[in-house]
Structures are given as C-alpha cells and as structure tokens.
Amino acid sequence: MATVQAEDYKYLTIVGIDGTKTSLTAVGLSISFSDTQLTAKNAYTDETTTIALTNLASMNFSNTNETTGIHTIQTNETNEKSDAVYNLHGELLPDNATLSKGIYIIKKGNKTQKIIVK
C-alpha cells in the first residue's frame, strides 16, 4: 500500500464556494480551525489565508500553484484603506487617485494583491 503525505506536495490550494482559489506553500504550513473559520499559515513564507467554513468548497494538496495571483476582492475589503496603490509601471498612485479600467497592485498591511478594475 502506497502512503501519501502532505509533505509529498508543494502547495495546498483552498477553494471557496465562489470558485476563488488560494494556494500556499505546503512546507512549513499549519492549519487551524475555529468554530467558524479555517486559517492556514506558512511559518517560512508568512503566507496566511483565512476563510469562513461556510465559504469553503474544498482544499487539496498538489505540486502546482493553482492560482493566477488575481483574486476577487470582497466588497467589505474594498472599503478598507490601502497602504499603497501601484499601477503596472510600478508607480505609486496618490491616496485620492480614481482608478480607471486596468490592473493595479494594492498593498494592505503585509498583504499585497493584484486587482482588476473593469
């Protein structure tokens, strides 16, 4: 009988019920559950993700990063003030900049993500 362990894989991918995927490096990963949410944190890379258990569709280990790096930002996240907004040329935009259609890099605390404005 073959034995498979999480250590045999490079990534854990968490899939939300809306289809969003988040992949974290598996080596150094810890997963914890509270009454209402799952938190996965990598001690080596500081990657962290938290998802409400009611929004969790599945999670799986794989050898490929199943995400593109572009995720849908939930409505309540867009209301939070960003530390910095950059365009794809790497230019820091003013705090009061109106974002036209395009792709931007948003930094909030220790989290950085790409967003698409349609």
MOPAC internal coordinates of N, CA, C and O (Angstrom, degrees):
PM7 1SCF
backbone

  N    0.0000 0     0.00 0     0.00 0    0    0    0
  C    1.4473 1     0.00 0     0.00 0    1    0    0
  C    1.5231 1   108.58 1     0.00 0    2    1    0
  O    1.2310 1   120.49 1   -51.45 1    3    2    1
  N    1.3221 1   116.68 1   128.55 1    3    2    1
  C    1.4620 1   121.90 1   178.96 1    5    3    2
  C    1.5269 1   109.38 1   -79.90 1    6    5    3
  O    1.2310 1   121.14 1   -39.81 1    7    6    5
  N    1.3257 1   115.42 1   140.19 1    7    6    5
  C    1.4579 1   120.53 1   177.90 1    9    7    6
  C    1.5213 1   108.16 1  -110.07 1   10    9    7
  O    1.2310 1   120.79 1   -48.35 1   11   10    9
  N    1.3173 1   116.10 1   131.65 1   11   10    9
  C    1.4536 1   121.82 1   178.18 1   13   11   10
  C    1.5187 1   107.65 1  -118.15 1   14   13   11
  O    1.2310 1   120.82 1   -45.31 1   15   14   13
  N    1.3342 1   116.04 1   134.69 1   15   14   13
  C    1.4499 1   121.39 1   179.13 1   17   15   14
  C    1.5184 1   109.23 1  -125.51 1   18   17   15
  O    1.2310 1   120.80 1   -22.43 1   19   18   17
  N    1.3237 1   116.07 1   157.57 1   19   18   17
  C    1.4580 1   120.28 1   177.77 1   21   19   18
  C    1.5223 1   111.21 1   -55.90 1   22   21   19
  O    1.2310 1   120.34 1   147.81 1   23   22   21
  N    1.3355 1   116.96 1   -32.19 1   23   22   21
  C    1.4645 1   121.27 1  -179.16 1   25   23   22
  C    1.5236 1   112.40 1   -63.02 1   26   25   23
  O    1.2310 1   120.26 1   162.41 1   27   26   25
  N    1.3348 1   117.10 1   -17.59 1   27   26   25
  C    1.4554 1   121.30 1   179.73 1   29   27   26
  C    1.5246 1   112.50 1   -76.68 1   30   29   27
  O    1.2310 1   120.09 1   172.11 1   31   30   29
  N    1.3297 1   117.43 1    -7.89 1   31   30   29
  C    1.4577 1   122.16 1  -175.42 1   33   31   30
  C    1.5206 1   111.17 1  -118.26 1   34   33   31
  O    1.2310 1   120.39 1   -23.53 1   35   34   33
  N    1.3425 1   116.87 1   156.47 1   35   34   33
  C    1.4566 1   122.11 1  -177.64 1   37   35   34
  C    1.5215 1   113.15 1   -91.08 1   38   37   35
  O    1.2310 1   119.42 1   152.10 1   39   38   37
  N    1.3398 1   118.71 1   -27.90 1   39   38   37
  C    1.4623 1   121.90 1  -173.29 1   41   39   38
  C    1.5243 1   112.38 1  -135.88 1   42   41   39
  O    1.2310 1   121.37 1   -30.07 1   43   42   41
  N    1.3255 1   114.98 1   149.93 1   43   42   41
  C    1.4562 1   122.70 1   165.60 1   45   43   42
  C    1.5179 1   105.95 1  -110.33 1   46   45   43
  O    1.2310 1   120.09 1   -53.70 1   47   46   45
  N    1.3250 1   117.43 1   126.30 1   47   46   45
  C    1.4563 1   121.64 1   177.71 1   49   47   46
  C    1.5203 1   108.59 1  -110.64 1   50   49   47
  O    1.2310 1   121.38 1   -53.07 1   51   50   49
  N    1.3337 1   114.96 1   126.93 1   51   50   49
  C    1.4603 1   122.43 1   178.01 1   53   51   50
  C    1.5221 1   107.13 1  -106.25 1   54   53   51
  O    1.2310 1   120.59 1   -51.58 1   55   54   53
  N    1.3319 1   116.47 1   128.42 1   55   54   53
  C    1.4611 1   122.07 1  -177.06 1   57   55   54
  C    1.5249 1   109.00 1  -113.70 1   58   57   55
  O    1.2310 1   120.90 1   -53.51 1   59   58   57
  N    1.3184 1   115.89 1   126.49 1   59   58   57
  C    1.4578 1   121.24 1   176.86 1   61   59   58
  C    1.5154 1   111.06 1   -84.94 1   62   61   59
  O    1.2310 1   120.22 1   -16.26 1   63   62   61
  N    1.3245 1   117.19 1   163.74 1   63   62   61
  C    1.4592 1   120.04 1  -179.56 1   65   63   62
  C    1.5294 1   111.88 1   -66.23 1   66   65   63
  O    1.2310 1   120.36 1   162.10 1   67   66   65
  N    1.3371 1   116.92 1   -17.90 1   67   66   65
  C    1.4676 1   120.39 1   176.51 1   69   67   66
  C    1.5222 1   112.23 1   -87.55 1   70   69   67
  O    1.2310 1   120.25 1  -176.61 1   71   70   69
  N    1.3458 1   117.13 1     3.39 1   71   70   69
  C    1.4607 1   121.65 1   177.50 1   73   71   70
  C    1.5146 1   114.84 1    92.60 1   74   73   71
  O    1.2310 1   119.41 1   173.06 1   75   74   73
  N    1.3419 1   118.73 1    -6.94 1   75   74   73
  C    1.4631 1   120.05 1   179.13 1   77   75   74
  C    1.5241 1   109.44 1   -68.19 1   78   77   75
  O    1.2310 1   121.35 1   -35.11 1   79   78   77
  N    1.3236 1   115.02 1   144.89 1   79   78   77
  C    1.4607 1   120.98 1  -179.56 1   81   79   78
  C    1.5201 1   109.36 1  -123.88 1   82   81   79
  O    1.2310 1   121.27 1   -39.17 1   83   82   81
  N    1.3219 1   115.17 1   140.83 1   83   82   81
  C    1.4547 1   121.80 1   174.08 1   85   83   82
  C    1.5178 1   107.26 1  -129.51 1   86   85   83
  O    1.2310 1   120.17 1   -56.19 1   87   86   85
  N    1.3319 1   117.28 1   123.81 1   87   86   85
  C    1.4624 1   121.62 1   177.90 1   89   87   86
  C    1.5198 1   109.77 1  -108.31 1   90   89   87
  O    1.2310 1   120.96 1   -44.75 1   91   90   89
  N    1.3207 1   115.76 1   135.25 1   91   90   89
  C    1.4615 1   121.81 1   177.01 1   93   91   90
  C    1.5172 1   108.90 1  -123.92 1   94   93   91
  O    1.2310 1   120.44 1   -32.41 1   95   94   93
  N    1.3138 1   116.76 1   147.59 1   95   94   93
  C    1.4512 1   121.71 1   176.58 1   97   95   94
  C    1.5243 1   108.81 1   -62.53 1   98   97   95
  O    1.2310 1   120.31 1   -50.31 1   99   98   97
  N    1.3381 1   117.00 1   129.69 1   99   98   97
  C    1.4664 1   121.29 1  -172.81 1  101   99   98
  C    1.5271 1   113.27 1   -76.34 1  102  101   99
  O    1.2310 1   119.56 1   146.28 1  103  102  101
  N    1.3160 1   118.45 1   -33.72 1  103  102  101
  C    1.4646 1   120.07 1  -178.62 1  105  103  102
  C    1.5255 1   108.68 1   -70.11 1  106  105  103
  O    1.2310 1   120.34 1   -56.19 1  107  106  105
  N    1.3198 1   116.95 1   123.81 1  107  106  105
  C    1.4584 1   121.65 1  -178.56 1  109  107  106
  C    1.5166 1   113.29 1    88.14 1  110  109  107
  O    1.2310 1   120.15 1  -169.72 1  111  110  109
  N    1.3347 1   117.31 1    10.28 1  111  110  109
  C    1.4591 1   122.26 1  -175.18 1  113  111  110
  C    1.5263 1   111.57 1   -85.93 1  114  113  111
  O    1.2310 1   121.06 1   -43.10 1  115  114  113
  N    1.3267 1   115.57 1   136.90 1  115  114  113
  C    1.4672 1   120.62 1   170.44 1  117  115  114
  C    1.5205 1   107.64 1  -125.12 1  118  117  115
  O    1.2310 1   120.87 1   -37.25 1  119  118  117
  N    1.3223 1   115.93 1   142.75 1  119  118  117
  C    1.4536 1   122.48 1  -179.58 1  121  119  118
  C    1.5202 1   107.45 1  -122.60 1  122  121  119
  O    1.2310 1   120.94 1   -49.60 1  123  122  121
  N    1.3371 1   115.81 1   130.40 1  123  122  121
  C    1.4560 1   119.42 1   177.03 1  125  123  122
  C    1.5200 1   109.47 1  -131.17 1  126  125  123
  O    1.2310 1   121.26 1   -26.49 1  127  126  125
  N    1.3242 1   115.19 1   153.51 1  127  126  125
  C    1.4525 1   121.96 1  -179.74 1  129  127  126
  C    1.5178 1   108.99 1  -123.11 1  130  129  127
  O    1.2310 1   120.72 1   -41.16 1  131  130  129
  N    1.3310 1   116.22 1   138.84 1  131  130  129
  C    1.4556 1   121.45 1   168.44 1  133  131  130
  C    1.5212 1   105.61 1  -109.38 1  134  133  131
  O    1.2310 1   120.08 1    10.58 1  135  134  133
  N    1.3001 1   117.45 1  -169.42 1  135  134  133
  C    1.4670 1   119.67 1   178.45 1  137  135  134
  C    1.5172 1   112.29 1   -63.16 1  138  137  135
  O    1.2310 1   120.49 1   149.55 1  139  138  137
  N    1.3431 1   116.66 1   -30.45 1  139  138  137
  C    1.4600 1   119.60 1  -172.41 1  141  139  138
  C    1.5180 1   115.60 1  -122.99 1  142  141  139
  O    1.2310 1   119.20 1   171.44 1  143  142  141
  N    1.3441 1   119.12 1    -8.56 1  143  142  141
  C    1.4646 1   118.57 1  -175.05 1  145  143  142
  C    1.5156 1   113.19 1  -146.88 1  146  145  143
  O    1.2310 1   122.00 1   -19.65 1  147  146  145
  N    1.3255 1   113.78 1   160.35 1  147  146  145
  C    1.4566 1   123.47 1   174.44 1  149  147  146
  C    1.5194 1   107.02 1  -109.58 1  150  149  147
  O    1.2310 1   120.28 1   -45.00 1  151  150  149
  N    1.3249 1   117.07 1   135.00 1  151  150  149
  C    1.4604 1   122.00 1   174.87 1  153  151  150
  C    1.5180 1   107.99 1  -124.48 1  154  153  151
  O    1.2310 1   121.08 1   -52.75 1  155  154  153
  N    1.3369 1   115.55 1   127.25 1  155  154  153
  C    1.4632 1   121.60 1   175.92 1  157  155  154
  C    1.5179 1   107.38 1  -117.03 1  158  157  155
  O    1.2310 1   120.56 1   -50.59 1  159  158  157
  N    1.3352 1   116.53 1   129.41 1  159  158  157
  C    1.4629 1   120.99 1  -177.78 1  161  159  158
  C    1.5162 1   109.57 1  -137.49 1  162  161  159
  O    1.2310 1   121.52 1   -43.55 1  163  162  161
  N    1.3442 1   114.70 1   136.45 1  163  162  161
  C    1.4463 1   120.39 1   176.74 1  165  163  162
  C    1.5225 1   108.58 1  -102.53 1  166  165  163
  O    1.2310 1   120.56 1   -59.22 1  167  166  165
  N    1.3235 1   116.53 1   120.78 1  167  166  165
  C    1.4656 1   122.05 1  -176.54 1  169  167  166
  C    1.5252 1   112.44 1   -68.62 1  170  169  167
  O    1.2310 1   119.78 1   154.98 1  171  170  169
  N    1.3209 1   118.02 1   -25.02 1  171  170  169
  C    1.4568 1   120.96 1  -176.62 1  173  171  170
  C    1.5275 1   113.39 1   -88.86 1  174  173  171
  O    1.2310 1   120.27 1   145.11 1  175  174  173
  N    1.3269 1   117.09 1   -34.89 1  175  174  173
  C    1.4611 1   120.37 1  -173.81 1  177  175  174
  C    1.5234 1   113.56 1  -108.17 1  178  177  175
  O    1.2310 1   119.51 1   174.52 1  179  178  177
  N    1.3146 1   118.54 1    -5.48 1  179  178  177
  C    1.4736 1   124.34 1  -175.91 1  181  179  178
  C    1.5245 1   112.64 1    63.56 1  182  181  179
  O    1.2310 1   119.72 1  -164.54 1  183  182  181
  N    1.3438 1   118.14 1    15.46 1  183  182  181
  C    1.4579 1   120.85 1   173.55 1  185  183  182
  C    1.5291 1   107.55 1   -69.49 1  186  185  183
  O    1.2310 1   120.54 1   -48.08 1  187  186  185
  N    1.3096 1   116.58 1   131.92 1  187  186  185
  C    1.4588 1   121.21 1   177.87 1  189  187  186
  C    1.5123 1   109.16 1  -141.79 1  190  189  187
  O    1.2310 1   120.59 1   -40.66 1  191  190  189
  N    1.3199 1   116.47 1   139.34 1  191  190  189
  C    1.4543 1   120.82 1   172.29 1  193  191  190
  C    1.5202 1   108.77 1  -141.60 1  194  193  191
  O    1.2310 1   121.40 1   -36.81 1  195  194  193
  N    1.3177 1   114.92 1   143.19 1  195  194  193
  C    1.4573 1   121.88 1   177.24 1  197  195  194
  C    1.5156 1   107.34 1  -128.37 1  198  197  195
  O    1.2310 1   120.81 1   -43.71 1  199  198  197
  N    1.3410 1   116.05 1   136.29 1  199  198  197
  C    1.4551 1   120.61 1   179.19 1  201  199  198
  C    1.5214 1   108.57 1  -139.13 1  202  201  199
  O    1.2310 1   120.65 1   -41.19 1  203  202  201
  N    1.3132 1   116.37 1   138.81 1  203  202  201
  C    1.4552 1   120.79 1   175.00 1  205  203  202
  C    1.5251 1   108.35 1   -65.26 1  206  205  203
  O    1.2310 1   120.33 1   -42.89 1  207  206  205
  N    1.3155 1   116.98 1   137.11 1  207  206  205
  C    1.4609 1   120.06 1  -178.13 1  209  207  206
  C    1.5287 1   111.32 1   -61.09 1  210  209  207
  O    1.2310 1   119.88 1   151.09 1  211  210  209
  N    1.3159 1   117.83 1   -28.91 1  211  210  209
  C    1.4676 1   120.56 1   177.99 1  213  211  210
  C    1.5238 1   111.56 1   -70.34 1  214  213  211
  O    1.2310 1   119.65 1   162.83 1  215  214  213
  N    1.3393 1   118.26 1   -17.17 1  215  214  213
  C    1.4647 1   122.48 1   178.64 1  217  215  214
  C    1.5247 1   113.09 1  -100.90 1  218  217  215
  O    1.2310 1   119.86 1   179.92 1  219  218  217
  N    1.3263 1   117.87 1    -0.08 1  219  218  217
  C    1.4623 1   122.36 1  -177.01 1  221  219  218
  C    1.5241 1   110.68 1   -85.63 1  222  221  219
  O    1.2310 1   120.63 1   -62.50 1  223  222  221
  N    1.3272 1   116.39 1   117.50 1  223  222  221
  C    1.4699 1   120.82 1   177.22 1  225  223  222
  C    1.5240 1   110.28 1   -89.81 1  226  225  223
  O    1.2310 1   120.66 1   133.71 1  227  226  225
  N    1.3518 1   116.34 1   -46.29 1  227  226  225
  C    1.4687 1   120.22 1  -179.27 1  229  227  226
  C    1.5152 1   109.56 1  -166.92 1  230  229  227
  O    1.2310 1   121.32 1   -11.20 1  231  230  229
  N    1.3147 1   115.08 1   168.80 1  231  230  229
  C    1.4584 1   121.08 1   170.15 1  233  231  230
  C    1.5131 1   107.12 1  -149.00 1  234  233  231
  O    1.2310 1   121.02 1   -35.09 1  235  234  233
  N    1.3356 1   115.66 1   144.91 1  235  234  233
  C    1.4547 1   119.98 1  -177.43 1  237  235  234
  C    1.5251 1   110.69 1  -150.13 1  238  237  235
  O    1.2310 1   121.26 1   -26.60 1  239  238  237
  N    1.3184 1   115.20 1   153.40 1  239  238  237
  C    1.4557 1   121.64 1   175.09 1  241  239  238
  C    1.5202 1   108.53 1   -94.12 1  242  241  239
  O    1.2310 1   120.42 1   -38.24 1  243  242  241
  N    1.3468 1   116.80 1   141.76 1  243  242  241
  C    1.4571 1   121.27 1   178.29 1  245  243  242
  C    1.5295 1   109.08 1  -152.56 1  246  245  243
  O    1.2310 1   120.88 1    -6.61 1  247  246  245
  N    1.3081 1   115.92 1   173.39 1  247  246  245
  C    1.4646 1   120.95 1   178.03 1  249  247  246
  C    1.5194 1   112.48 1   -98.81 1  250  249  247
  O    1.2310 1   119.94 1  -176.17 1  251  250  249
  N    1.3365 1   117.71 1     3.83 1  251  250  249
  C    1.4589 1   120.92 1   177.92 1  253  251  250
  C    1.5181 1   109.37 1  -126.54 1  254  253  251
  O    1.2310 1   121.21 1   -33.05 1  255  254  253
  N    1.3240 1   115.28 1   146.95 1  255  254  253
  C    1.4517 1   121.54 1   174.66 1  257  255  254
  C    1.5206 1   106.35 1   -76.09 1  258  257  255
  O    1.2310 1   120.17 1   -64.10 1  259  258  257
  N    1.3271 1   117.28 1   115.90 1  259  258  257
  C    1.4545 1   121.52 1  -173.16 1  261  259  258
  C    1.5243 1   113.68 1   -89.69 1  262  261  259
  O    1.2310 1   120.21 1  -170.41 1  263  262  261
  N    1.3183 1   117.20 1     9.59 1  263  262  261
  C    1.4604 1   119.63 1  -178.44 1  265  263  262
  C    1.5119 1   110.79 1  -110.96 1  266  265  263
  O    1.2310 1   121.09 1   -20.90 1  267  266  265
  N    1.3085 1   115.51 1   159.10 1  267  266  265
  C    1.4612 1   121.57 1   179.67 1  269  267  266
  C    1.5151 1   111.94 1   -95.56 1  270  269  267
  O    1.2310 1   120.59 1   165.39 1  271  270  269
  N    1.3392 1   116.47 1   -14.61 1  271  270  269
  C    1.4524 1   119.98 1  -174.02 1  273  271  270
  C    1.5155 1   111.92 1    91.51 1  274  273  271
  O    1.2310 1   119.84 1   174.53 1  275  274  273
  N    1.3306 1   117.92 1    -5.47 1  275  274  273
  C    1.4573 1   121.81 1   176.27 1  277  275  274
  C    1.5191 1   107.86 1  -113.09 1  278  277  275
  O    1.2310 1   120.50 1   -59.04 1  279  278  277
  N    1.3261 1   116.65 1   120.96 1  279  278  277
  C    1.4488 1   122.55 1  -176.13 1  281  279  278
  C    1.5157 1   110.29 1  -126.12 1  282  281  279
  O    1.2310 1   121.30 1   -22.77 1  283  282  281
  N    1.3140 1   115.12 1   157.23 1  283  282  281
  C    1.4513 1   120.32 1   173.69 1  285  283  282
  C    1.5159 1   108.18 1   -77.69 1  286  285  283
  O    1.2310 1   120.60 1   -49.56 1  287  286  285
  N    1.3309 1   116.46 1   130.44 1  287  286  285
  C    1.4573 1   120.44 1   176.87 1  289  287  286
  C    1.5155 1   107.42 1   -90.85 1  290  289  287
  O    1.2310 1   120.51 1   -49.79 1  291  290  289
  N    1.3256 1   116.63 1   130.21 1  291  290  289
  C    1.4472 1   120.66 1   178.87 1  293  291  290
  C    1.5221 1   109.02 1   -67.46 1  294  293  291
  O    1.2310 1   120.17 1   -26.82 1  295  294  293
  N    1.3164 1   117.28 1   153.18 1  295  294  293
  C    1.4598 1   123.06 1  -175.88 1  297  295  294
  C    1.5143 1   112.17 1   -53.94 1  298  297  295
  O    1.2310 1   119.81 1   135.88 1  299  298  297
  N    1.3392 1   117.96 1   -44.12 1  299  298  297
  C    1.4634 1   119.71 1  -178.05 1  301  299  298
  C    1.5251 1   111.91 1   -67.03 1  302  301  299
  O    1.2310 1   119.76 1   156.29 1  303  302  301
  N    1.3347 1   118.05 1   -23.71 1  303  302  301
  C    1.4559 1   120.50 1   178.05 1  305  303  302
  C    1.5290 1   111.47 1   -74.10 1  306  305  303
  O    1.2310 1   119.85 1   149.88 1  307  306  305
  N    1.3174 1   117.90 1   -30.12 1  307  306  305
  C    1.4602 1   119.71 1  -177.61 1  309  307  306
  C    1.5216 1   111.10 1   -73.36 1  310  309  307
  O    1.2310 1   120.06 1   160.75 1  311  310  309
  N    1.3290 1   117.49 1   -19.25 1  311  310  309
  C    1.4569 1   120.55 1   179.74 1  313  311  310
  C    1.5230 1   112.38 1   -81.37 1  314  313  311
  O    1.2310 1   120.43 1   164.44 1  315  314  313
  N    1.3241 1   116.78 1   -15.56 1  315  314  313
  C    1.4595 1   120.23 1   179.13 1  317  315  314
  C    1.5233 1   109.24 1   -75.70 1  318  317  315
  O    1.2310 1   120.79 1   -35.59 1  319  318  317
  N    1.3288 1   116.10 1   144.41 1  319  318  317
  C    1.4645 1   120.62 1   179.06 1  321  319  318
  C    1.5220 1   109.71 1   -73.08 1  322  321  319
  O    1.2310 1   120.67 1   -48.64 1  323  322  321
  N    1.3214 1   116.32 1   131.36 1  323  322  321
  C    1.4619 1   122.05 1   177.41 1  325  323  322
  C    1.5167 1   109.26 1   -84.10 1  326  325  323
  O    1.2310 1   120.89 1   -31.76 1  327  326  325
  N    1.3363 1   115.90 1   148.24 1  327  326  325
  C    1.4591 1   120.46 1   174.46 1  329  327  326
  C    1.5219 1   109.99 1   -72.33 1  330  329  327
  O    1.2310 1   120.65 1   143.52 1  331  330  329
  N    1.3468 1   116.36 1   -36.48 1  331  330  329
  C    1.4617 1   120.52 1  -177.94 1  333  331  330
  C    1.5195 1   109.76 1  -158.81 1  334  333  331
  O    1.2310 1   121.07 1   -33.35 1  335  334  333
  N    1.3367 1   115.55 1   146.65 1  335  334  333
  C    1.4646 1   122.46 1   175.24 1  337  335  334
  C    1.5258 1   106.78 1  -127.85 1  338  337  335
  O    1.2310 1   120.72 1   -51.67 1  339  338  337
  N    1.3393 1   116.24 1   128.33 1  339  338  337
  C    1.4640 1   122.07 1  -179.37 1  341  339  338
  C    1.5230 1   109.38 1  -121.44 1  342  341  339
  O    1.2310 1   120.53 1   -33.06 1  343  342  341
  N    1.3291 1   116.58 1   146.94 1  343  342  341
  C    1.4581 1   119.09 1   171.03 1  345  343  342
  C    1.5283 1   107.78 1   -86.80 1  346  345  343
  O    1.2310 1   120.35 1     0.27 1  347  346  345
  N    1.3302 1   116.93 1  -179.73 1  347  346  345
  C    1.4711 1   119.48 1  -176.76 1  349  347  346
  C    1.5266 1   113.58 1   -73.65 1  350  349  347
  O    1.2310 1   120.12 1   173.48 1  351  350  349
  N    1.3290 1   117.37 1    -6.52 1  351  350  349
  C    1.4576 1   121.20 1   173.92 1  353  351  350
  C    1.5288 1   110.45 1   -87.88 1  354  353  351
  O    1.2310 1   120.61 1   177.99 1  355  354  353
  N    1.3498 1   116.44 1    -2.01 1  355  354  353
  C    1.4504 1   120.76 1  -179.47 1  357  355  354
  C    1.5114 1   114.00 1    84.43 1  358  357  355
  O    1.2310 1   120.49 1  -170.44 1  359  358  357
  N    1.3228 1   116.66 1     9.56 1  359  358  357
  C    1.4658 1   120.74 1  -178.69 1  361  359  358
  C    1.5309 1   110.28 1   -84.13 1  362  361  359
  O    1.2310 1   120.75 1   -49.07 1  363  362  361
  N    1.3251 1   116.17 1   130.93 1  363  362  361
  C    1.4546 1   121.88 1   176.35 1  365  363  362
  C    1.5224 1   108.83 1   -72.32 1  366  365  363
  O    1.2310 1   120.59 1   -52.00 1  367  366  365
  N    1.3305 1   116.48 1   128.00 1  367  366  365
  C    1.4565 1   120.78 1  -179.64 1  369  367  366
  C    1.5225 1   109.73 1   -92.28 1  370  369  367
  O    1.2310 1   120.04 1   -28.41 1  371  370  369
  N    1.3306 1   117.52 1   151.59 1  371  370  369
  C    1.4662 1   120.62 1   178.18 1  373  371  370
  C    1.5305 1   110.89 1   -62.37 1  374  373  371
  O    1.2310 1   120.39 1   -25.30 1  375  374  373
  N    1.3377 1   116.85 1   154.70 1  375  374  373
  C    1.4648 1   121.83 1  -178.90 1  377  375  374
  C    1.5224 1   112.93 1   -56.51 1  378  377  375
  O    1.2310 1   120.00 1   146.39 1  379  378  377
  N    1.3172 1   117.61 1   -33.61 1  379  378  377
  C    1.4584 1   121.29 1  -175.50 1  381  379  378
  C    1.5305 1   112.87 1   -98.14 1  382  381  379
  O    1.2310 1   119.78 1  -164.94 1  383  382  381
  N    1.3213 1   118.03 1    15.06 1  383  382  381
  C    1.4648 1   121.44 1  -176.51 1  385  383  382
  C    1.5249 1   110.74 1   -65.74 1  386  385  383
  O    1.2310 1   120.80 1   -42.87 1  387  386  385
  N    1.3246 1   116.08 1   137.13 1  387  386  385
  C    1.4586 1   121.86 1   172.37 1  389  387  386
  C    1.5243 1   107.14 1   -88.31 1  390  389  387
  O    1.2310 1   120.52 1   -54.70 1  391  390  389
  N    1.3267 1   116.60 1   125.30 1  391  390  389
  C    1.4580 1   120.61 1  -176.87 1  393  391  390
  C    1.5238 1   110.13 1   -86.13 1  394  393  391
  O    1.2310 1   120.81 1   -62.02 1  395  394  393
  N    1.3246 1   116.06 1   117.98 1  395  394  393
  C    1.4578 1   120.76 1   174.95 1  397  395  394
  C    1.5242 1   108.35 1   -84.22 1  398  397  395
  O    1.2310 1   120.15 1    -1.00 1  399  398  397
  N    1.3233 1   117.32 1   179.00 1  399  398  397
  C    1.4619 1   121.12 1   179.17 1  401  399  398
  C    1.5235 1   109.58 1   -55.14 1  402  401  399
  O    1.2310 1   120.82 1   -43.59 1  403  402  401
  N    1.3192 1   116.04 1   136.41 1  403  402  401
  C    1.4557 1   120.04 1   178.53 1  405  403  402
  C    1.5192 1   111.96 1   152.67 1  406  405  403
  O    1.2310 1   121.34 1     9.35 1  407  406  405
  N    1.3110 1   115.04 1  -170.65 1  407  406  405
  C    1.4737 1   122.58 1  -179.32 1  409  407  406
  C    1.5190 1   107.82 1  -113.45 1  410  409  407
  O    1.2310 1   120.90 1   -43.87 1  411  410  409
  N    1.3298 1   115.89 1   136.13 1  411  410  409
  C    1.4627 1   122.12 1  -178.00 1  413  411  410
  C    1.5223 1   110.02 1  -134.35 1  414  413  411
  O    1.2310 1   121.17 1   -22.46 1  415  414  413
  N    1.3202 1   115.36 1   157.54 1  415  414  413
  C    1.4594 1   123.00 1   174.20 1  417  415  414
  C    1.5227 1   106.65 1  -106.51 1  418  417  415
  O    1.2310 1   120.33 1   -56.33 1  419  418  417
  N    1.3240 1   116.97 1   123.67 1  419  418  417
  C    1.4595 1   122.82 1  -178.25 1  421  419  418
  C    1.5153 1   108.60 1  -113.88 1  422  421  419
  O    1.2310 1   120.04 1   -49.31 1  423  422  421
  N    1.3193 1   117.54 1   130.69 1  423  422  421
  C    1.4652 1   122.55 1   176.63 1  425  423  422
  C    1.5252 1   108.53 1  -114.26 1  426  425  423
  O    1.2310 1   120.80 1   -55.72 1  427  426  425
  N    1.3371 1   116.07 1   124.28 1  427  426  425
  C    1.4622 1   123.01 1   176.26 1  429  427  426
  C    1.5244 1   107.23 1  -131.01 1  430  429  427
  O    1.2310 1   120.50 1   -71.49 1  431  430  429
  N    1.3196 1   116.66 1   108.51 1  431  430  429
  C    1.4761 1   119.99 1  -178.26 1  433  431  430
  C    1.5151 1   109.34 1    62.64 1  434  433  431
  O    1.2310 1   120.31 1    54.31 1  435  434  433
  N    1.3475 1   117.01 1  -125.69 1  435  434  433
  C    1.4622 1   120.50 1   179.51 1  437  435  434
  C    1.5241 1   111.84 1   -98.69 1  438  437  435
  O    1.2310 1   120.22 1  -164.50 1  439  438  437
  N    1.3506 1   117.19 1    15.50 1  439  438  437
  C    1.4481 1   122.15 1  -178.81 1  441  439  438
  C    1.5297 1   109.62 1  -112.68 1  442  441  439
  O    1.2310 1   120.39 1   -48.86 1  443  442  441
  N    1.3067 1   116.86 1   131.14 1  443  442  441
  C    1.4530 1   122.90 1   177.68 1  445  443  442
  C    1.5198 1   108.15 1  -124.70 1  446  445  443
  O    1.2310 1   120.57 1   -44.83 1  447  446  445
  N    1.3371 1   116.52 1   135.17 1  447  446  445
  C    1.4598 1   118.89 1   178.67 1  449  447  446
  C    1.5243 1   110.60 1  -146.23 1  450  449  447
  O    1.2310 1   121.67 1   -23.28 1  451  450  449
  N    1.3192 1   114.42 1   156.72 1  451  450  449
  C    1.4581 1   121.74 1   175.39 1  453  451  450
  C    1.5190 1   107.43 1   -91.82 1  454  453  451
  O    1.2310 1   120.71 1   -40.10 1  455  454  453
  N    1.3339 1   116.25 1   139.90 1  455  454  453
  C    1.4532 1   119.13 1   174.84 1  457  455  454
  C    1.5251 1   109.20 1  -128.27 1  458  457  455
  O    1.2310 1   121.05 1   -26.13 1  459  458  457
  N    1.3181 1   115.60 1   153.87 1  459  458  457
  C    1.4573 1   121.84 1   175.13 1  461  459  458
  C    1.5205 1   106.69 1  -114.00 1  462  461  459
  O    1.2310 1   120.65 1   -52.68 1  463  462  461
  N    1.3186 1   116.36 1   127.32 1  463  462  461
  C    1.4573 1   121.75 1   173.80 1  465  463  462
  C    1.5240 1   105.90 1  -101.61 1  466  465  463
  O    1.2310 1   120.74 1   -59.05 1  467  466  465
  N    1.3294 1   116.18 1   120.95 1  467  466  465
  C    1.4806 1   120.74 1  -176.65 1  469  467  466
  C    1.5042 1   110.06 1  -102.11 1  470  469  467
  O    1.2310 1   120.10 1   180.00 1  471  470  469

